[in-house]
Amino acid sequence: MDEFIYETKEQNAWAPDSSQRNFESKNLIEADQEFAQVINEIPDKLAFKIGEAAKLVGVKTYVLRYWETEFSALKPKKSKNNQRVYSRRDVELAMIIKKLLHKDRFSIEGARSALSKMKKETKKSKAIHGAINKMDSLRSRLQELIFEIEKIQNRL
């Protein structure tokens, strides 16, 4: 096993060889599949009170309130009684934040930047998929036009 040490400002740090990185990436894929399964287990409700949301996420209510101050994307609506009402999207986002902070060991700032990067990648992905769908519809329309032109040519 080829291990190597690289210098950091703080201390010597260990970096795994390529076979260990492959093993870790397989574990990450399995962990992401488990995470996706957990998100899919969220009840199909329109709204959750803070206690319900906290229970689903696996944290205390004060933690969710704190995360609201640290992550601008986590903004539950308020009811007429001024109670927090979390949407499914809010609960999913809180689960992602918990994963970043607890499992992936990000700092608050690191999790914040990871969320913004995820948001940018999602927008980019949606734009690409939209362009692909538009190209597919244009291609099918073009094929229809070609068929019609050939049909007209055969009549002449």
Buried (B, 14 or more C-beta within 10 A) or exposed (E): EEEEEEEEEEEEEEEBEEEEEEEEEEEEEEEEEEBEEBBEEBEEEEBBBBEBBBEBBEBEBEBBBEBBEEBEBBEBEEEEEEEBBBBBEBBBBBBBBBBBBEEBEBEBEEBBEBBEEEEEEEEEEEEEEEEEEEEEEEEEEEEEEEEEEEEEEEEE
